[in-house]
Amino acid sequence: MIPPNDHKESLFGKAKTVYQAQADKIASSRTKLARLLQKATEKLNRVSEIPAVKESQAHLEIIFRMVKAHINHEYKGFSNRTMGLFALGLLYFILPVDFIPDFIPVIGYVDDLTVLMAIFKSINSDVEKFLEWERTKG
């Protein structure tokens, strides 16, 4: 259900162009980032039964845990770039009107997930370090 890689990269690039400055402002404030994470969690709970969302849920949960660990000062291994990308993905996810509006059944969420999965892939080394940290923390 998630589009091919070339479409992912194109959509990811467009989202970065349009929303990255706003996302960087959010990422620089733990309070704003916490509000964004809360809204994203609420939306994920509302749309969790959509097949494309179910398909990506494990990755989304990792992203959410990573952001939460950053907000709570538990994990300090993220660069400003990584946090800006997280904020970009979560912002794009919660916006009801983006490149493909969410009111369009099913496909309205596919573009949101495409951006989040492209971000997940682009920060794979950060994801691996975080998962290792989770496995070894007390």
C-alpha distance (Angstrom), angle and dihedral (degrees) to the residues before:
residue distance angle dihedral
M1 . . .
I2 3.82 . .
P3 3.84 109.8 .
P4 3.83 123.2 -109.4
N5 3.82 120.4 -81.2
D6 3.82 96.7 -98.7
H7 3.80 90.6 55.3
K8 3.82 90.5 45.4
E9 3.79 91.8 53.8
S10 3.80 92.3 46.9
L11 3.80 93.3 49.5
F12 3.81 91.6 43.6
G13 3.81 90.3 51.8
K14 3.81 92.0 49.7
A15 3.81 91.7 48.7
K16 3.81 90.7 49.9
T17 3.79 91.4 50.7
V18 3.79 94.0 50.2
Y19 3.82 103.5 34.6
Q20 3.82 110.0 21.3
A21 3.83 96.8 94.7
Q22 3.81 90.8 52.3
A23 3.80 91.0 43.9
D24 3.82 91.7 51.9
K25 3.82 90.1 53.9
I26 3.79 90.3 51.5
A27 3.81 92.5 45.9
S28 3.81 91.2 54.4
S29 3.82 91.2 61.3
R30 3.79 120.3 61.7
T31 3.82 89.0 -160.2
K32 3.81 93.1 54.7
L33 3.78 90.7 42.5
A34 3.81 90.3 51.9
R35 3.83 90.8 51.6
L36 3.79 90.3 48.7
L37 3.81 91.2 49.5
Q38 3.81 90.7 49.4
K39 3.82 91.6 52.1
A40 3.80 91.2 46.4
T41 3.81 91.1 49.8
E42 3.81 90.5 50.4
K43 3.80 91.2 50.2
L44 3.80 92.4 46.7
N45 3.80 89.3 53.1
R46 3.82 90.1 51.3
V47 3.81 95.6 49.2
S48 3.80 101.4 31.8
E49 3.82 93.4 112.9
I50 3.81 94.3 60.4
P51 3.83 107.3 106.8
A52 3.82 95.2 -128.8
V53 3.80 89.7 51.3
K54 3.80 92.0 48.2
E55 3.80 88.5 51.0
S56 3.83 90.9 55.9
Q57 3.81 99.4 33.9
A58 3.82 97.5 105.0
H59 3.80 91.2 53.7
L60 3.80 91.9 45.0
E61 3.79 91.3 52.0
I62 3.81 90.4 52.7
I63 3.81 90.6 51.4
F64 3.80 90.7 48.8
R65 3.83 91.7 49.3
M66 3.79 90.8 48.8
V67 3.80 92.7 52.3
K68 3.80 91.8 44.8
A69 3.82 91.7 51.0
H70 3.81 88.9 51.5
I71 3.81 93.2 48.1
N72 3.81 91.3 49.2
H73 3.83 92.5 49.0
E74 3.80 89.2 -119.8
Y75 3.80 96.8 120.4
K76 3.77 121.4 35.2
G77 3.81 101.1 176.5
F78 3.80 98.9 102.4
S79 3.78 124.8 104.3
N80 3.79 122.1 -140.2
R81 3.81 86.8 -107.6
T82 3.80 92.0 56.8
M83 3.79 93.1 47.7
G84 3.80 90.0 47.8
L85 3.80 89.7 53.0
F86 3.81 91.4 48.4
A87 3.79 90.2 51.1
L88 3.82 90.0 47.7
G89 3.79 91.9 52.6
L90 3.79 95.0 45.6
L91 3.80 92.2 44.7
Y92 3.79 91.5 51.0
F93 3.81 89.7 46.7
I94 3.81 94.5 54.7
L95 3.80 97.8 42.2
P96 3.81 107.8 101.9
V97 3.80 92.8 -158.0
D98 3.78 113.5 46.3
F99 3.81 131.1 126.7
I100 3.81 90.4 -47.3
P101 3.84 108.9 23.7
D102 3.80 116.4 -126.7
F103 3.79 93.2 -126.2
I104 3.81 88.9 73.7
P105 3.82 102.3 93.2
V106 3.81 115.9 -105.3
I107 3.81 98.2 -26.0
G108 3.80 90.2 64.1
Y109 3.80 87.8 70.9
V110 3.79 97.1 39.7
D111 3.81 92.5 74.4
D112 3.82 90.3 50.2
L113 3.78 90.7 51.7
T114 3.79 91.5 44.3
V115 3.80 91.0 58.5
L116 3.82 92.4 45.7
M117 3.81 92.8 48.4
A118 3.82 91.5 48.0
I119 3.81 88.6 53.0
F120 3.80 90.8 46.9
K121 3.80 90.0 52.6
S122 3.82 93.6 45.4
I123 3.80 92.4 55.5
N124 3.79 97.0 40.2
S125 3.81 93.7 132.9
D126 3.82 90.2 54.2
V127 3.80 89.3 48.8
E128 3.81 91.6 51.7
K129 3.82 92.3 48.6
F130 3.80 90.7 48.8
L131 3.81 93.3 48.9
E132 3.81 89.9 49.6
W133 3.81 89.1 50.0
E134 3.82 89.6 51.0
R135 3.82 91.4 50.1
T136 3.80 93.5 50.6
K137 3.81 103.4 37.2
G138 3.77 116.8 111.1
